[in-house]
Structures are given as structure tokens and as C-alpha cells.
Amino acid sequence: MQITDIEVAQLKPPDSATGGTPFVGRPGRLLVRVFTDEGITGIAEGSRGYGVFSAYLEETIKPLLIGIDPLQPRRIWELLALGDGERATRLPSAIVGSIDVAIWDIMGKAAGMPLHKLLGGAARTEIPLYWSRGNGWRKSPGEMLEEVQEGYERGFRAFKIRMDWRDYRQDADPDKDFAIFRACREWLPDDVPLGFDANCGYSVSTAITQGRRLEEMGVAHFEEPLPQYDFPGLRQVVDALDCQVSTGEQATSAWQFRDLLDLGNPDILQPDILNVGGVSEIMRVYEMAVARNKVIMPHSPNIGANSLASLHAYSTVGNAIRPHEFSEEFTGPAERVAELFVDPIIPVGGAITLSDRPGLGLEIDESALASWTAD
């Protein structure tokens, strides 16, 4: 088998394709497809924007991969992420991750096995999801509560609210953040977990103060309290608080997770399958987490190929019992996104069930894709 072509398509954003409400200025997602001479096509989603991804694809990725055997995902990962004896490619991890997911999809389809079996076997194939809603920085407590109530009505029984501050808006409005959390926590039943995500928005002292307030309200986990690069500060926060502190969605390699563990010591690791470099690299992170006896709870919320790749990998970890993140904010309703696929896999009752179909279990509906592709 040989790779014959690799394509990337810009999909329409949620407001024009699906009726969703995207973040301000956020374009539609990228669909990445790797084609082979045996008619097997691997799919994934892309990041970095269409122009940037296309440039990497045309200038570096296609010249390296067209004509080679795709049934060697780890070797291809190393070629793209590190290079070989002649070339030091070192492509961004999110670019590598897209190609890697598609290559693993090809592996599963060629073997006639679902990805979770190819990775060693699923400990569970039905995985609960938590309803994740963001943009808290520009919402009132009442607005966020309405979105949490929507998720509850749809059968979700675990939640997270995100402030989406980012590391350049430090300590912008922690009192309002807490008011949003309190409104949602007081409405939800006591046995329904609610996490809080600061999205890197606090200083060390504010994170500790806020964390103690969240603890008193029964926060399920306190996510990304500090900028993603402040590992020593994170350890201060972790040591000061009793609630579980989580982070890791922005880490770009297993090596970075190693340093995060050694220096920051978070309670929960949250790798993103695209940011960390794909299936190949997230499995290394999971092995590290098991060896360090750390809880894992992946970040890959958007329904589609990448989320399913994340779920397949997550399902193989025996002690990984936390819910997986889910959000429709970036895609529009799951039922509309399902139109892209011949036989879609979407959540039912706050959980998702992995199929036994080969690879990710997805095939693109070509006629639907035409109407979803941006000009």
C-alpha cells in the first residue's frame, strides 16, 4: 500500500453550516484526508488555519509521504515530528497530530479492526461524556446556567464551565467567574460533578484563593488555573489546594508531559489528541500516566474524527474512568455534524458508544461534504 495524495478542506463555520454559535472570529474546522492506492482513506481534522496547514502540506508533508507505505504510523510520526538523518522537519505537533490520526485510521481499516482493538483492546466501549461550555468571560451567570440546563435536559450528568480567559488576561474578573460557578453548582444536583476551567487566566495567588472558594462549593476539578508554561507555579497551587487540579491540553509532546509531571505535579492529565501529536503520542502519555498513577481525562471536545480517535485511545486505559469532554460550540449540533458521515457516531444520553467498524468507524459522505466545504 502507498499514500497517493493528502488533501485538506476548509469546512464552513457553525453559523453558516450547522446553525451553531461559534466563538467570535473562529473559522470552520479543517477536514484532512490521506488517500492510498488501495482505496482506503484515513480522515482527521486539522488545526492552525487552512492557509498555514496547506503550506505545510504542500511544502513538506506531501513530498515526504506520497509514495510511502502508510502502515507504519510511528515511523511516519517520527519523520514529521523529528525528521530523519537528512532532514530535521520538526513540524508543529497539531499538524503532526492530524496526519497521525488519519494514518491510524488507515491502519485500522487495512487491518479490518476498530482502532481500540489495534491499540490493545478497549476496557470499555461506552464512555460517559461531560457537557463543556465556555466563553464565560463574556456571559452572565444566568446565561451560563441556561446552557448547563440544556445539557442536563439532554441527559448529560457531568459538566464543566470554562472562562476562556487565556494567559494574556490574567486575573481579569475572578469574582464574576466564581459567581458563574456558584449559579451552576447550586442548580445542579449534588451528585452531578461540575468542573471549573480558568483557561490559564490566574496568577498563583489568585488561583489559590479561587481554588479554596471552589473547594467549598464542591468543584469536581479545577482546570488550567495558571498559564500553561508555569510549571513551578502550578506545583504551588496543587500543594495548596485539596481539590483536584487538572491541566495538559496545551502540552505538545510526551516529553512536555514528563516535565509537567516532574515540576507541576497536577492531579489530572488532560492531553488533547491533536495538540500532543496524534494517537502515537497520546498513547505514550497514557503509559506515563499509568506508570505515575495519575488520573487522565482527555481534552478533545468536538464531535468528529479527532474526538473519536481520542475516545478510542482513552478506552484502552483500564483505570481511566472519568468522563470525556464534549461540546458543540465549535461544530454546531452533533446531529447536524452527523450529516457529514455515512454512518455517524454521536452521543446518546450523555455517553458515546464506540463501534466495531474498522479504524475510527467513520466514512465521509461525499455528497454532504460538497455542501459543507467553504469556498
C-alpha positions in Angstrom: 0.0 0.0 0.0 1.2 3.5 -0.8 0.0 7.0 0.0 -1.2 8.7 -3.2 -2.4 12.0 -2.0 -3.3 14.2 1.0 -6.0 16.8 1.0 -7.2 19.4 3.4 -10.6 21.1 3.1 -12.0 24.1 4.9 -15.4 23.4 6.3 -18.0 26.1 6.8 -18.2 27.5 10.3 -21.0 26.5 12.6 -23.1 29.7 12.0 -23.4 29.0 8.2 -23.2 25.2 8.1 -24.9 24.0 11.2 -26.7 26.7 13.0 -24.3 26.7 15.9 -22.8 29.7 17.7 -19.0 29.8 17.1 -16.5 31.7 19.2 -16.1 35.2 17.8 -13.9 35.2 14.7 -13.4 31.4 14.7 -13.4 29.8 11.2 -14.8 26.4 10.4 -12.7 23.3 11.0 -10.4 21.6 8.6 -11.0 18.1 7.2 -7.8 16.2 6.4 -7.8 13.1 4.3 -5.0 10.7 3.4 -5.6 8.6 0.2 -4.0 5.3 -0.7 -3.6 3.2 -3.9 -5.9 0.5 -2.3 -8.9 2.8 -2.0 -8.5 3.2 1.8 -8.8 6.7 3.1 -7.9 8.0 6.5 -9.6 11.0 8.0 -8.8 13.6 10.7 -9.4 17.2 11.5 -6.9 19.9 11.3 -5.8 23.0 13.2 -3.7 26.1 12.5 -5.9 27.5 9.8 -6.4 26.5 6.2 -3.6 28.6 4.8 -1.0 27.5 7.3 -2.0 23.8 7.1 -2.0 24.0 3.3 1.5 25.5 3.2 2.9 22.7 5.5 1.1 20.1 3.4 2.4 21.3 0.0 5.9 22.2 1.0 6.8 19.5 3.5 4.3 16.8 4.2 3.3 15.6 0.6 7.0 15.5 -0.6 7.8 13.3 2.5 4.8 11.0 2.5 3.4 10.5 -1.0 4.6 7.1 -2.3 5.4 5.6 1.1 3.6 2.8 3.0 1.1 4.3 5.5 1.1 1.2 7.6 3.9 2.5 9.8 2.4 5.2 12.0 5.1 5.6 14.5 7.8 5.9 11.8 5.7 8.5 10.0 5.2 10.3 13.3 9.0 10.4 13.8 9.6 11.6 10.3 7.2 14.5 10.6 7.9 15.4 14.3 11.6 14.9 14.4 13.0 14.2 10.9 15.5 11.7 9.8 19.2 11.6 9.0 18.9 14.0 6.2 16.0 16.3 7.3 15.1 18.0 10.6 11.4 18.6 9.9 10.0 19.3 13.4 6.6 20.2 12.2 4.1 21.7 14.8 2.6 19.0 16.9 -1.0 19.8 15.9 0.0 19.4 12.2 1.7 16.1 13.0 -1.4 15.1 15.1 -3.8 15.5 12.2 -1.7 13.3 9.9 -1.1 10.8 12.6 -4.9 10.4 13.3 -5.6 9.8 9.6 -2.7 7.3 9.4 -4.0 5.3 12.3 -7.5 5.4 10.7 -5.9 3.8 7.6 -4.2 1.2 9.8 -7.5 0.1 11.4 -9.3 0.0 8.1 -6.5 -2.0 6.5 -6.5 -4.5 9.4 -10.3 -4.6 9.5 -10.2 -3.7 13.2 -11.5 -0.8 15.2 -8.8 1.5 16.5 -9.3 0.5 20.1 -8.5 -3.2 19.2 -5.5 -2.1 17.2 -4.2 -0.2 20.3 -4.5 -3.3 22.5 -8.2 -3.6 23.3 -10.9 -1.5 25.0 -11.6 -1.7 28.7 -15.0 -0.2 27.9 -16.7 0.8 24.6 -19.4 3.0 26.2 -17.8 6.2 27.6 -19.7 8.9 29.5 -19.2 12.5 28.4 -19.2 15.7 30.3 -21.0 18.7 28.9 -18.5 21.5 28.4 -19.5 25.2 27.9 -17.2 28.2 27.6 -16.9 31.9 26.8 -17.7 32.5 30.5 -15.7 35.8 30.3 -18.5 37.4 28.3 -21.5 35.6 29.8 -23.6 36.4 32.8 -24.2 33.6 35.5 -27.7 33.3 34.2 -26.6 32.8 30.6 -24.1 30.1 31.5 -26.7 28.4 33.7 -29.2 28.2 30.8 -26.5 26.3 28.8 -25.8 23.9 31.7 -29.6 23.3 32.0 -29.7 22.5 28.3 -27.1 19.8 28.8 -28.9 18.4 31.8 -32.1 18.2 29.8 -30.3 16.2 27.1 -29.1 13.6 29.5 -25.6 14.7 30.5 -24.7 14.0 34.1 -21.3 15.6 34.3 -20.4 19.2 33.5 -17.6 21.8 33.1 -17.8 25.5 32.6 -15.0 27.4 31.0 -14.0 31.0 31.4 -11.7 31.1 28.3 -9.6 33.9 29.7 -6.2 32.8 28.2 -2.8 33.6 29.8 -2.7 37.2 28.5 -5.8 38.3 30.5 -4.5 37.5 34.0 -6.9 37.9 36.9 -9.4 39.8 34.8 -12.6 39.1 36.8 -12.3 36.2 39.3 -15.3 37.3 41.3 -17.6 37.1 38.3 -16.0 33.7 37.4 -17.0 32.4 40.8 -20.5 33.8 40.6 -20.9 31.8 37.4 -19.7 28.7 39.0 -21.9 29.2 42.1 -25.0 29.7 40.0 -24.5 26.4 38.1 -23.3 24.5 41.2 -26.3 25.5 43.3 -28.7 24.5 40.5 -27.2 21.1 39.7 -27.9 18.1 41.9 -25.2 17.4 44.5 -24.3 14.1 42.9 -23.6 15.7 39.4 -20.0 16.8 39.1 -19.2 20.3 37.9 -15.6 21.3 36.9 -14.3 24.8 36.5 -11.8 25.8 33.8 -9.9 29.1 34.3 -8.2 28.6 30.9 -4.8 29.8 32.2 -6.3 33.0 33.4 -5.0 33.4 37.0 -1.8 34.3 38.9 -0.6 31.9 41.6 -2.1 33.8 44.5 -5.5 34.3 42.7 -5.6 30.6 41.7 -5.1 29.5 45.3 -7.7 31.9 46.6 -10.2 31.0 43.9 -9.5 27.3 44.3 -10.3 27.5 48.0 -13.7 29.1 47.2 -14.4 26.5 44.6 -13.5 23.7 47.1 -16.1 25.0 49.5 -18.7 24.7 46.7 -17.6 21.1 45.8 -15.8 21.6 42.5 -15.1 18.4 40.7 -11.8 19.6 39.2 -10.0 23.0 38.8 -8.6 23.1 35.3 -5.7 25.2 33.9 -5.6 27.7 36.8 -2.3 29.1 35.5 -0.6 29.9 32.2 0.4 26.6 30.6 4.1 27.3 30.9 4.2 28.0 34.7 5.1 24.5 36.0 6.6 25.7 39.3 3.7 27.9 40.0 1.3 25.0 39.3 3.0 23.0 41.9 2.4 25.8 44.4 -1.3 25.7 43.5 -1.5 21.9 43.6 0.2 21.8 47.0 -2.1 24.5 48.5 -5.4 23.0 47.4 -7.3 19.9 48.3 -9.5 19.8 45.2 -8.1 18.1 42.1 -6.1 20.3 39.8 -6.0 19.4 36.1 -4.0 20.6 33.1 -2.2 19.5 30.0 -4.5 20.2 27.0 -1.8 22.5 25.5 1.1 20.2 26.0 2.7 19.4 22.7 4.6 16.1 23.4 5.1 13.3 25.9 8.4 15.0 26.8 6.5 18.1 27.9 4.1 15.9 29.9 7.2 14.4 31.6 8.3 17.9 32.7 4.8 18.9 33.6 4.6 15.9 36.0 8.1 16.4 37.4 7.7 20.1 38.0 4.0 20.8 38.3 2.6 17.5 39.6 -1.1 18.1 38.6 -3.7 15.6 39.9 -5.3 15.1 36.5 -3.7 15.0 33.0 -5.7 16.3 30.1 -3.9 15.6 26.8 -5.5 16.8 23.6 -5.0 14.3 20.8 -4.3 16.9 18.2 -2.1 19.3 20.3 0.0 16.5 21.7 0.8 15.0 18.2 -1.9 12.3 17.5 -2.7 8.8 18.5 1.0 7.8 18.6 2.0 10.4 21.1 -1.1 10.3 23.3 -0.6 6.6 23.9 2.9 7.5 25.3 1.3 10.0 27.6 -1.2 7.4 28.8 1.5 4.9 29.5 3.3 7.6 31.5 0.2 8.5 33.4 -0.4 4.8 34.3 3.2 4.5 35.5 2.8 7.6 37.6 -0.6 6.6 38.9 -2.2 9.8 37.5 -5.8 10.3 36.6 -6.4 11.1 32.9 -9.4 13.0 31.5 -8.8 13.9 27.8 -9.4 17.2 26.1 -10.9 16.8 22.6 -14.5 18.0 22.9 -15.6 18.5 19.3 -17.7 15.7 17.8 -16.0 14.2 14.7 -12.9 12.3 13.7 -10.5 13.6 16.3 -12.8 13.2 19.2 -13.5 9.6 18.2 -9.7 9.0 17.9 -9.3 10.3 21.4 -12.2 8.1 22.7 -10.7 5.0 21.0 -7.3 5.7 22.7 -8.9 6.6 26.0 -11.0 3.4 26.0 -7.9 1.2 26.2 -6.7 2.6 29.6 -8.1 0.3 32.2 -8.2 2.7 35.1 -9.5 5.7 33.0 -13.0 6.0 34.4 -13.6 9.8 34.1 -16.0 11.2 31.5 -14.6 12.5 28.3 -15.1 16.2 27.3 -17.9 17.1 24.8 -19.0 20.4 23.3 -21.0 21.5 20.3 -19.8 25.1 20.5 -17.2 24.7 17.7 -19.2 22.4 15.4 -22.9 23.1 15.9 -25.3 20.3 16.9 -24.0 16.8 16.8 -27.0 15.7 14.7 -26.1 18.2 12.0 -22.4 17.3 12.1 -23.5 13.7 11.6 -24.7 14.6 8.1 -21.0 14.6 7.0 -20.8 10.8 7.6 -22.3 7.8 6.0 -23.0 6.1 9.4 -22.3 8.6 12.1 -21.4 8.0 15.7 -22.9 10.6 18.1 -23.7 10.8 21.8 -26.9 9.3 23.2 -28.0 10.1 26.7 -24.7 11.7 27.7 -22.5 8.9 26.6 -20.9 7.7 23.3 -20.6 4.1 22.2 -17.6 3.1 20.0 -18.4 0.9 17.1 -16.6 -2.2 15.9 -16.2 -0.8 12.4 -12.6 -0.6 11.2 -10.4 2.4 12.1 -12.3 5.3 13.6 -15.6 3.8 12.3 -16.3 6.8 10.1 -16.6 7.3 6.3 -17.2 10.7 4.7 -20.5 11.2 2.8 -19.1 12.8 -0.4 -22.3 14.5 -1.4 -22.7 16.0 2.0 -19.1 17.2 2.1 -19.7 19.3 -1.0 -22.3 21.4 0.8 -20.1 21.7 3.9 -16.9 22.8 2.1 -16.2 26.5 2.2 -15.4 28.4 -1.0 
